Amino acid sequence: MLMIPGPTPVPENVLLALAKHPIGHRSGEFSQIMADVTANLKWLHQTQNDVLMLTVSGTGAMEAGMINFFSPGDRVLVVHNGKFGERWAEVAQAFALDVVEVTAPWGQPIDPTTVQAALDADPDKAIKGVIVTHSETSTGVINDLETISKHVKAHGALIIVDAVTSLGAVNVPIDEWGLDVVCSGSQKGFMIPPGLGFVTVSPKAWEAYKVAKLPRFYMDLGPYSKGAAKNTTPFTPPVNLIFALQAALKMMKAEGLEQIFARHHRHMLATRAAVTAMGLPLYAPEGHGSPAITAVAPTTVDAEQVRSVMKKKFDIVLAGGQDSLKGKIFRIGHLGFVCDRDILTAIAALEATLSELGHTGGTPGAGVAAAAKILTA
């Protein structure tokens, strides 16, 4: 049972779609599937802009989201408060971009006024783009993307967003917020296995593309846009993953955007309430938790022992901490194909695990009771 931020659980009908015999990716039948998938991707992303599919992970989508719109030496502002935000600074530096950083400590949200201050200090508009992680997977913190985007729009730079664990879990109205480039990956809220990356591109970003000079070939988004207009792809796509994506998007449409977002929010609230009732400290402050994942920083038990017992005794996989947080936190994923029963199961198993490890910070059963109160409200 996967309770991690990716790969996430895959519904049975999506697995069955994945198991179909492949068809030719230049066939009329596949073009019809591409047309259906593209329309539903635009619905999910709440955009009329291009939504392009690449055979990459979320990191590949983010790399494509950078190299298509800048030239060597361009200045970019990278906003980060965790491992993945730091990664985007490393990617930008690898492509010889001039990186300026606005940071917050791991476990804390970005203060949008610090972004505004950095942009206000750039009256010559040397900053060409701002790169932001929406849901920081490494810490379970969500950042105020809407406000940050307003500051970027006022400055005039492009805004490039890592929405890898927020797209499909929380409201990201791309057109309404004026987001130029938004990147995500298939193994998160999309409910399918890893292998597809998604990049949305605004008209403003396409204008930047025309003069961008960073080298690109397989990640060149121009051919993907031309192909998408004809319901095809420039290179061989993962045909069966697209079968799976079509099935998953159909499920998501049947549930509805507001219901999807409400479910993820409810699961976040239930998990955070349960963890608090069990006497465990939450890593992300109140009001800034991600609907995708809850990070827990235990002080009375070892985080890695918690993960080990959960896996061995209950066959439930939790995520660990990364880099400086390794061994200090564990992370409970509630992203994608997760239902109320899954939350209650994971919380009950966690309570049993804590009892075995000698944790005495909470009343037995308090976690399940706290989660159930929210899930049944």
N, C-alpha and C positions, 0 to 999 in steps of 0.2 A: 504494500500500500504506500504509494508515493505521496508524502506530505512535504514536498520540497518545492522550490520555485522553478523547477524545470529539470528534466522533462516532467510534465504533469500527467495525471491519469488520462487515458484515451478511451472514449466511449466505444461500446461494442460495435455499433453500426459504422463508426469511423474506421475501426480495425478491419471490418469486413470490406469496406470500400478500398482500403489499402491493399487487401489481399486479392483484388481482381486481377485478371490477366492484363498486362499493359496493352495499350493501343498505340498506333503511330502518332507521333506528336505533330506531324504535318497533315493529319487527316481532318476532314470536315467535322467528324464527330468530336475530335479533341478541341477544335475551334469553338464549337458550341459550348463545351465545358468551360473553356477559358472565358467566354463572354459572360456566362453565368457567374463564375467565380469573381471576375473583375467587378461586375455590378454589385455583388454582395460585399466585396472588400471595401468599395466606396461607401456603402451603407454603414459598415462597421466602423470605418475611419471617420465618418461624418464629414465627407469631403467630396467636392466635384473635381479635385485635382487628380493627377496621375497617381495610381497606387501600383507600384511595380514589384514583381516577384523575382527574387534571385535565389539560386541554389547555394545558400550560405547560412551560417548561423547569425544570431543577432549582432555579433561583433563584425561579421562581414557586411551586414546591412549598414552598420554605423560607419565602417570604413568607406563604403560606397557613398554614404551621405556626406562625407567630408571631401573626398578626392574629386568629386564631380563639380565642385562649386568654388574651388580656390586655386590659387597659383602659388608657387614656391615663394616664401617670404611674407605671404599675407598674414596679417595679425588676426588671431582668433581669441576670444575670451572663453575659457573652459570653466564652468561652474560645477564644483564637485564637493561631495561630503561622504565619500565611500570609495570602495575598490573600483567600481565600474566607471564612476566619474573620473577617477585618476587614470583609468585605462584610456579614456578618450584624449586626455592630455598627452599620453605616451604615443598614441596613434598619430595625433596631429604633429608631434615633434618628429616622428619617423618620416613624415612627408615634408619636412623642412618648413613647417608653418611656424610663425612667431607666436608663441603661446603665452598669454596672460591668464592668470588663474584667480578666481574668487572661490574661497573655500569656507567650510564650516567643519568643526570636529565630527568625526564619525559618530553616528547616533543622534546628531542634531540636524534640524532642517536648515536649508539655506535661507538666510534673511534676504528677501528681495531688495531691500534698500541697499545692501552691499553691491548688488548687481547694478542697481541704478547709479550708485556713486562711481563705480568703475566706468560706466558708459558716459556719465556726465563729465568725467575727467578726460574724455576723448573728443574734444570739440572739432578736431580735424577729421573725424570719422575714419581713423586708421583701422579701427576694429571692423573687420568685414563680416564676421560671424560670431554667434554666441552658441556654445554647445552645452546643453543642459540634460542631466539625468532626471527624469520625472520620479520614478519609483526606484530608489536605490536598494537593489536586491541584497547587497551585502549587510545592510543594517536594518532593513524593514522600515525605512523612513521615506515618506513621500514629500516632495517639494511643491511649493506653490507655483506651478507652471503658468497659470493664468496671469498672475501678477508679474512674474518675470517676463512673460511674453509682451505685456503692455510696455514695460521699460525698453525692451529690445525694439519694439515697433517704433517707439518715440525716437530712438537713436537712428534707426534706419538699417541696422545690420540684419543679416539673415539669422533666423533662429533654427537651430538643428537639435532635435529632441531624441534622446534615448527613451523610448516608450516600451521597452522590451517586456517589462513586467507590469505595465499599466494598461496597455492597449488590450481591450477585451475584459478588463477588470474594473476600470474606473473611467469616468467620463473624460474623454479627450476630444472635444469638438474642434477639429483641426481648422475648419474654415472660420468658425466663429471666433477662435482665438488668434487667427492669422498665423498659424504655424507653417513655416516654409518647408522644412524637411523633417519627417517623423519616421523613425526606424523601429522595427519590432521583429520578433522571431516566432516561428511556428509552434515551438514546444512549450509555450506559456499559455496565455489566455485563449489561443486558437484551438487548443485541445487535440493537436496532432503531434506526431513525433518530430524530432529535430530535423532540419534540412532545408527549410525555406526561410528566407528573410524578406521583409517587406519595407519598401521605402516610398513615402509619399513626397511629391515634388510640386511646389507652388509655381505659378507663373513667374513670380519674382526670382525664385531659385533657378528657373530655366534661363532667365536673362543672365544670371551669374554664370551659368554653365557655358554660355556662348563664349565667354572670355577666359574661362578657367584653363590653366595650363598644366596642372598636375598630370602625370602620365596615368593612363588607364586603358584597359582593353576589355577584359571579361567583365569588369565592374563599371564599364561605361554605360551610364543610364540612358543615353540617347537611343541606342538600338533597342533597348527594352521598351522605351516609350513608343517607338515606331512599330514594334512588334505588337504591343498591347492594343494599339489602334486597329490592328488587323486580326485580333484575337489569336495571336501566335507569339512565339518567343524567338530571340536571336540565336539561342543555343539550345542544346537538348535539355529539356526540363525533367525534373523527377516526376514522371507522369503519375505514378501511384500516390505520391504525396498530394498531388493536386486533386486526385479522386477523393482522398481523405479530407482535404480542405473543403471541397464542395459539400461533402456530407456534414462537416462540422459547422460550416457557415449556415447551412439549412437549419441545423439545430438551434444555432444562436438566433437566427431570425424568428424562429417559432417562439423562443423564449422572450425576445424583445430586449432592446438596449437598456431601458430603464430597469427592467426586472433583473438583467444580468448584473448591472451595477449595484442594485439593491442587495442582491444575494451576496456579492463579494463584501459589501459593507457590513452586512449582518454577520457574516462569518468572521470578519475582522473583530467586530465588537464582541462576539461570543468568545473568541479565542483569547482576546486581551482580558476580558472579565474573568475567564476561567483561570488564566495564569496568575492574575492578581489574587484571586480567591485562594489559590494554592500557596500563596506566600512567596512567589517568585517575582523578582524585579523585571519589568519590561525595559528593553533597550531603547526603543523609540519613545519620546515623550508623548503625553496625552495630546490628542488632536493632530498628531503628525505620523501616525502609524499607516503603513501601506495596506490597502485592501488585498494585496497579493501575498504578503508574508509577515509573520510576527516573530521578532527576534527577542529571545529571552536570555537574561544574564544571571544565571544562578550563582548564589554565594554559599549555599550549604551543601551542594553536590557538584560533582564534576560534570561539565557539559558533555564531554565525550563519553562518559559512562552512561549518561542519560540516553544518548544516541545508540550506544551499544546495546543496552538492555531493551530499548524499544524495538530494535531490529531483531535481536535474537529471540525474545520472548513473544513479541506481538507482530512481527513481520511488518513493522511500520518504519519507514525511512524518514528521518528528519535531517535537515541540513546543518552543517557545522559552521563555525566562524572561519573567516578567511584572513590571511596575513596576520596583523597584530591581534586580531580577535580569535585566532585559532585556539580552541580549548576554553574560551571564555564565554562564548554564547552558543546556543543552538537556535535554529530557525524553523518555525512551523509554517509550511506552505499551505495556503488555502486559495489556490489559483486555478481557474479553468474548470474542469469537470469534477467539481467537489460539491457535495450536498450536505445537508444538516446532519445526516447520519454519520458521515465521515468525520465531521468536527467532533461529535459526541464520542465516537469510537476512539479518536486520537487522544482526546482529553482524558477519557477513562483509562486508557493504556498509560498515559503519562502519569496519572495519579498513582496507579499501581507501581510504576517504575520508581517514582519518588519515594514511595513507601519502602520498597526493597532497598533503596540506596540510603535509607535512614533520614530522609528529609522530614522535619517536624514543624515546618512553618505554617501549615494549613490544616484545617479540619478535614478528615477523610470524606470525600464526596462533595466537598465544597466547590471544586472546579466544575464537575459535571452539572451541579445545581445552578451555578452561575451561568454556564453556557446555555443550559436548557431554558432558563428564564428569558434569555434574549431570543433564542430560536423559536420559542412558543408564544412570544408576545404578539 
